[in-house]
């Protein structure tokens, strides 16, 4: 089954900026073994976005690991599609596919089914919001049984 990576139809970057907690993710090498993961997005004077990802090795109180990068709007006509780089000019997809009306929870993926994140403004989300995000991810073709639940 092909996954649906369509981004949100409306997106306000200013409301998306700030701190996000990683609630769940698919496994991938650059976050493997990290708990207490957070991302912070800050607008730069040049219009790009500073990205600061942090997480603790092994447990929410383990050694802190920080990765700094940058992001930019990929195609201004496509809301919620960003490109993120943590190394020189190599950019990866960052598709905001679902977003609660209050910008409190987001479902983020890429062009492939290898990446999926559930992010929230708080370390925990209500079961109603979480169930909704999981249902939306499944409806898009993602295998949510592969999600790793992040300890905060």
Residue pairs with C-beta under 8 A, 6 or more apart in sequence:
1 141
2 141
3 109
3 112
3 113
3 140
3 141
3 142
4 97
4 139
4 140
4 141
5 93
5 95
5 97
5 109
5 110
5 111
5 140
6 97
6 140
7 78
7 79
7 80
7 81
7 95
7 96
7 97
8 79
8 80
8 96
8 97
8 98
8 99
9 79
10 79
11 79
11 80
11 96
11 99
12 103
13 43
13 49
13 73
14 43
15 103
16 41
16 96
16 99
16 103
16 106
17 41
17 42
17 43
17 49
18 40
18 41
18 121
19 38
19 39
19 40
19 121
20 38
20 39
20 40
20 41
20 106
20 119
20 120
20 121
21 37
21 38
21 119
21 120
21 121
21 122
21 123
21 150
21 152
22 37
22 38
22 39
22 55
22 117
22 118
22 119
22 150
23 105
23 118
23 119
23 120
23 124
23 125
23 130
23 149
23 150
24 117
24 118
24 147
24 148
24 149
24 150
25 31
25 37
25 116
25 117
25 118
25 147
25 148
25 150
26 114
26 115
26 116
26 117
26 146
26 147
26 148
27 146
27 148
28 114
28 115
30 67
30 86
31 37
31 55
33 57
33 58
34 55
34 56
34 57
34 65
34 150
35 55
35 56
35 58
35 59
35 60
35 62
35 150
35 151
35 152
36 54
36 55
36 56
36 59
36 60
36 61
36 62
36 150
36 151
36 152
37 53
37 54
37 55
37 56
37 150
38 53
38 54
38 55
39 51
39 52
39 53
39 54
39 119
40 51
40 52
40 54
41 49
41 50
41 51
41 71
42 49
42 50
42 52
43 49
43 50
44 50
44 70
47 72
48 70
48 71
48 72
49 70
49 71
49 72
49 82
50 68
50 69
50 70
51 68
51 69
51 70
51 71
51 84
51 86
52 66
52 67
52 68
53 66
53 67
53 68
53 69
53 86
54 64
54 65
54 66
54 67
55 64
55 65
56 62
56 63
56 64
56 65
57 63
57 64
57 65
59 151
60 151
60 152
67 86
68 86
69 84
69 85
69 86
69 87
70 84
70 85
71 82
71 83
71 84
71 85
71 94
72 82
72 83
72 91
73 81
73 82
74 81
74 82
74 83
74 93
75 81
80 95
80 96
80 97
80 99
81 93
81 94
81 95
81 96
82 94
82 95
82 96
83 91
83 92
83 93
83 94
84 91
84 92
84 93
84 94
85 91
85 92
92 110
93 109
93 110
93 111
93 115
94 108
94 110
95 108
95 109
95 110
95 111
96 106
96 107
96 108
97 107
97 108
97 109
97 136
97 140
98 106
98 107
98 133
98 136
98 137
99 105
99 106
99 107
100 106
100 129
103 121
104 120
104 121
104 122
104 125
104 129
105 118
105 119
105 120
105 121
105 125
105 129
105 130
105 133
106 117
106 118
106 119
106 120
107 116
107 117
107 118
107 133
107 136
107 137
108 115
108 116
108 117
108 118
108 119
109 115
109 116
109 117
109 140
109 142
113 141
113 142
113 143
116 137
116 142
116 144
116 146
116 147
118 125
118 130
118 133
118 134
118 137
118 147
120 129
123 152
124 152
125 133
134 144
137 144
138 144
